[in-house]
Amino acid sequence: IDSGVYREHPDLGNADIRKGWDYIFDVMCDWDSTGHGTNVTGIIGAETNNAIGIAGVDWDVAIIPLRVIWSDGSAYISDVAEAIYDAADIDCEVINISLGTDKDTSSLRTAVSYAISKGCIVAAAAGNDGNSSYSYPASYDGVISVGSIKSNLTYSSFSQYNNRVDVAAPGENIYTTAYWIDANGKDYIYTSGTSLSTPYVSGIAALAAAYKPSITADEFYAALIGSC
């Protein structure tokens, strides 16, 4: 659930990216409004063993892009909630939400509860304010809230921290797929944020679900925390 995806990227061209949906224009999701979704998608499922770019956490995963982010980076909570319901109803095993709000709303909370009740593993970004404030949906019960660490395993200064953060993953200076080609003709980017940490957890969740299709969110959480 993000800004879409750049399907023609050389590291994503052979990935199993489904039609998805664009909640802004009510059409199939066939582009990326900001590039953020492409950054996230690459971490989850960039092609492996192709001698270019990066390797995603998963080498054979179905990705369903649900676009809710406008070109200015904003999103309506109502769109995010609708996308969560739809992801659950089409039997997505894992939902990656690399976005958040400081507003605790019943609509978003209910949507998350619904997805978890349907068996979805939900991972969300803890936030990039560098303080202990809560971000939603990451801070809801049952959601895996993901913070960021540097390559030396110390906490990223921008990463939010509170009693709802469950786990940390790489999120600083991450090299990943990009929508825009830079001045050197490269469509990869170094970028940072808990948004980039979250897809590492989602990717691992997808591997766990492939290994054990009946795995529940609680079972995955226990395995994740027990093996960190």
KALIN-V599204 format. One line per field, one symbol per residue. phi: phi as a letter, one per 20 degrees, with the letter a starting at -180 (. if undefined). psi: psi as a letter, one per 40 degrees, with the letter a starting at -180 (. if undefined). burial: I if it has 9 or more other ideal C-beta (glycine too) atoms within 8 Angstrom, else O. Layout:
phi=???
psi=???
burial=???
This chain:
phi=.bdobefeggecgdfedffmbdeedlcgfcbcfcnfffgfffffbggdldmclcdffddbceddfdeceffenebegfffffffgfgffemfeccecebabeeedffffffffffffenfeddbffodemcefeccegefgneeededcefemefffeffcafdfebdbgbcleebfceeeffemddcbebcqffefgfffffffffffffcgefeffffgfffffdf
psi=haeaigdehdeedeighidaihedefiiheihdeedddddddddfiiifeeibihidiegihhhhhhehieeeiihdddddddddddddefhdhhhgfiiiehhiddddddddddddeeihhhihdifefaeiiihedeihehhhhaiiideeihhdehihaeehdiiihehfhhiiidhhadeehfiihiiieddddeddddddddddddgdehidddddddddee.
burial=IIIIIIOOIOIIIOIOIOOIIIIIOOOOIOOIIIIIIIIIIIIIIIIOOOOOIIOIIIIOIOIIIIIIIOOOOOIOIOIIIIIIIIIIOOOIIIIIIIIIIOOOIOIIIIIIIIIIOIOIIIIIIIIIOOOOIIIIIIIIOOIIIIIIIIOOOOIIOIIIIIOIIIIIIIIIOIOIIIIOOIOOOOIIIOIIIIIIIIIIIIIIIIIIIOOOOOIOIOIIIOIIIOOO
